[in-house]
């Protein structure tokens, strides 16, 4: 039987897919961690339609094995099919704003004009943090994007040299005004960046005057061509405190500083935002980096700029925890609505769930939209609703921060017991990847003979589970926890 995630990952996710809308939608659901709902699009597809779809499949080597994929998907998920008639609401309160779901567009290239944002809102996104508005003359380089790839995955990491909005600021505020007028139930947030106290206040007041629901303060852009802007502010706690308090004193709408990850710890600048009167915090922006692509990139030169995508998610989660795990900020979140908007590597609903379970009440997406389009909102919403339904949870707020109690110091981890790996002989194909990794990167605790069957050597195994992580067929699982051998 084929591996459904692996096969779905081969799909090119075509526009107006020639395989047919239902088949394309089912495959997309699998690709974005929503396989348990794929049945609803497979259901009415006949074998003849599947065969025709395979012939129509656009691909660079061989078509997706659509018929096999459907059979494998239904077989694997047959016990997980759920009634989707009464799915729970994803409504959540963020900074005293009622949001229809927690999914927002992050301030970036994915929201730079009226038409783009309108399409996203109509697709189901709850709101937008519009691309940062400023009074500077913004001039971009070409090309300005680069990607880190691994084994055919195009965007493991994504690097960009994009700065702020190139539109005149009056034009951007007119766009925001029209968006709020035409989409009154959506949350329209202006992201701004000033050079002086007066500019920060002026831009924030303009955002409030055109009807924006909140204002985000960009203290975090890592690639501004002028000093004293973006992450230069986010690395200076005094400037964070001052600019936050200046803006907070000038407007009545929520004020949300956006934090830079280009610091040692997120705790102190987050506290500066709190004491400056911030209603919430956005974190994280992109990470300063250099990629060494040999293709033409950034005017055929190398430079430091922002890194995003799936690869930054663990870093983002660590920094989110430095905010939500801080006792002062945690209590503020409960009592004063010091809410957190999580950003960094969110591609699927499971990614979003990780941020929410660490205390975020809102998540922002950018790089995944740049790669796959606004349509990913379908599986973000449906996947989260199905997960909540499976747990009997009717309100999304019950998931907020539920994993904080499980984050402990390394010194608090159990070091007296271990979990042995366990090989599933039916899934094992005898490739020997586990043996190679254990021999060259582990504790030489796997035997691999002529029968091509791996065997765990209990007296050598330390339970590191490197073997489980490298297994391409997921044939290695976990046995029960037990005391370490003396």
VEXGUDREN-491468 format. One record per residue (C-alpha): x, y, z; residue in one letter. Coordinates in steps of 0.25 Angstrom, whole numbers, plus 5000, padded with zeros to 4 digits. Layout:
<atoms>
XYZA ...
</atoms>
This chain:
<atoms>
500050005000X 500550144997X 500850245007X 499750345006X 500550465011X 501750435002X 500850424990X 500050544993X 501350624994X 501650594980X 500450664975X 500750804969X 499450864974X 499150914960X 498251034958X 496950994951X 497450854953X 497150764941X 496950644950X 495650704954X 495250794966X 494750684976X 496050604973X 496950724974X 496250764987X 496350624993X 497850614990X 498050754996X 497350715009X 498350605010X 499550695007X 499150795018X 498950695029X 497450685028X 497350535022X 496250495031X 495350595023X 495750555009X 494650445009X 493650555006X 494250584993X 494650444989X 493250394992X 492550424978X 493850394970X 493650264961X 494750174957X 494650224943X 494750374948X 495950334956X 496650274943X 496250394935X 496850484945X 498150404946X 498350424930X 498050574932X 499050594943X 500150694940X 501450654945X 502950654942X 503150504944X 501950414946X 500550444950X 499950434964X 499450294966X 498050354969X 497350214970X 498350154979X 498350284987X 496850284989X 496850134994X 497950155003X 497350285009X 496050215011X 496650095017X 497550175027X 496450275031X 495250175031X 495150175046X 495350325047X 494250385039X 493350475047X 492050545045X 492350685040X 490950745041X 491150815054X 492650855054X 493050955066X 493251095064X 494651155063X 494251295068X 495251345078X 495451485085X 496851545082X 497151685088X 495651705091X 495351675076X 494451565073X 495051485062X 494251385054X 495551295054X 496951305058X 497551315044X 498051445039X 498951495028X 500351535033X 500851675029X 501651645016X 501551625001X 500351545002X 499451665006X 499951794998X 498651844991X 497151844992X 496851724982X 497851634989X 497251655003X 495851644998X 496051514991X 496751455004X 495551505013X 494551445004X 495351315004X 495151305019X 496251375026X 495851455038X 496651575036X 497951635031X 499151715037X 499351795024X 500751815019X 501551915027X 501152055024X 502252165025X 502652305020X 503952265015X 504252245000X 504352094999X 505152034987X 505251884986X 506351794979X 506151694968X 506151574970X 505951574985X 505451434989X 506251304991X 505851174997X 506551065004X 506150924999X 506350785004X 506050654996X 505050714987X 504350804997X 504450944991X 504151035003X 504850975015X 505351115018X 505051245010X 505851365010X 505351505006X 505951645004X 504551705004X 504351835012X 503051915014X 501951955005X 502352034993X 501052104992X 500852244996X 500352245010X 499152315007X 498752214997X 498952095007X 498052165017X 496952185007X 497152035004X 496952005018X 495752095019X 495052025007X 495351885013X 494751915026X 493551975020X 493351855010X 493651755020X 493151805034X 493251665041X 494651645037X 495851695046X 496651805038X 497951835045X 498951935040X 500451905042X 501252035043X 502652085044X 503152225047X 504552285049X 504152385060X 503152395071X 502352485062X 502252395051X 501852275059X 500752355065X 500252415052X 500252275045X 499452215057X 498452325057X 498252315042X 497952165044X 496952195055X 496252305046X 496052205034X 495352105043X 496552005046X 496251905057X 497651915063X 499051955059X 500251875059X 501651945062X 502751885053X 503951875062X 504451755055X 504751765040X 506151715038X 506551775025X 506251925025X 507351995017X 507252115027X 507752095041X 506852125053X 505752055047X 505051915048X 505951815057X 506851925061X 505651975070X 505251835074X 506651815079X 506551935088X 505651915100X 505552065103X 505152095089X 504051985090X 503552045103X 503552185098X 502952165084X 501852075090X 501452175100X 501452285090X 500552215081X 499652155092X 499452295098X 499052345084X 497952245080X 496852165086X 496952045077X 497851925081X 499351945080X 500151815076X 501651825075X 502351725066X 503551665072X 504851625065X 505551495068X 506851545066X 507151555081X 507551465091X 506251455099X 504851505096X 504451525110X 505051665113X 504551735100X 503251675102X 503151735116X 503551865110X 502351855101X 501451815113X 501951935122X 501752025110X 500251985110X 500251885098X 498951815096X 499651695090X 500951645084X 501251595070X 502451495069X 503251455062X 503751535050X 504751475041X 506151435045X 507451505040X 508151405031X 509051385019X 508751285008X 509851244998X 509051214986X 509851214973X 508651264965X 508551414963X 507951464976X 507751604982X 508451674971X 509451564969X 510051594982X 509951524996X 509351605008X 508751585021X 507251585021X 506051505027X 505851355028X 504451295029X 503651165026X 503551035033X 504951035037X 504751145047X 503551085054X 504351025066X 505051155068X 503751235068X 503051135078X 504251155088X 504151305087X 502651295089X 502851215101X 503751325107X 502551415106X 501451325110X 502251255121X 502651385127X 501851395140X 501651545139X 501151535124X 500351415126X 499551485137X 499451605128X 498851515117X 497751465127X 497451595134X 497751705124X 497751635110X 499151645107X 498951545096X 499951475087X 499851465072X 500851355067X 501651355054X 502651265049X 502551145040X 501051115040X 500651035029X 499650935034X 498550945045X 499450855053X 500550965053X 499451065057X 499050975068X 500450975074X 500451125075X 499051125081X 499451015091X 500651105096X 499651225099X 499451295085X 498051345083X 498351375068X 499251325057X 499851395045X 500251325032X 501151375021X 502151285014X 501151165013X 500251265006X 501351304997X 501551164993X 500151104992X 499251224992X 498051275000X 497351134998X 498051075010X 497051145019X 496051035015X 496950925022X 497351015033X 495951035037X 495350895035X 496550825041X 496450905054X 494950885055X 495150735053X 496150725063X 495350805073X 494150715070X 494950585072X 495350635086X 493950685090X 494350835090X 493350935086X 494151065089X 495551095083X 495951175095X 495951045103X 497251005095X 497951135098X 499151105107X 498750965110X 500250915107X 500951015116X 500850925128X 501650815120X 502850915117X 503950885127X 505450905130X 506450805125X 506750775139X 505350735142X 505250625131X 505150475135X 506550415134X 506350285141X 505450225131X 505550195116X 504650155104X 505150055094X 504850065080X 503949955074X 504049905059X 502749875052X 503149755043X 501949775034X 502349925031X 503849895030X 504349885016X 505849855020X 506449975014X 507449985026X 507350135028X 507150115043X 508450025044X 509350135036X 508850245045X 509050165058X 510450115054X 510950245050X 510150345058X 509650265070X 510050155079X 510250035070X 509049965075X 508449905063X 508749775056X 508549765041X 508749635034X 508549565021X 507049555024X 507049705024X 506249705037X 506749805047X 506849755062X 506949845074X 508149805083X 507549835097X 508849845104X 509349955095X 508050035092X 507950165100X 506550205095X 507050325087X 506050285075X 506950335064X 506550205057X 505050245058X 505250385052X 506050335040X 505150215036X 504450255023X 503250155025X 502950195039X 503250045043X 503850085056X 503050125068X 503150125083X 503050015093X 502550045108X 503450125117X 504250045127X 505350065137X 506750075131X 507649955131X 508649955142X 
</atoms>
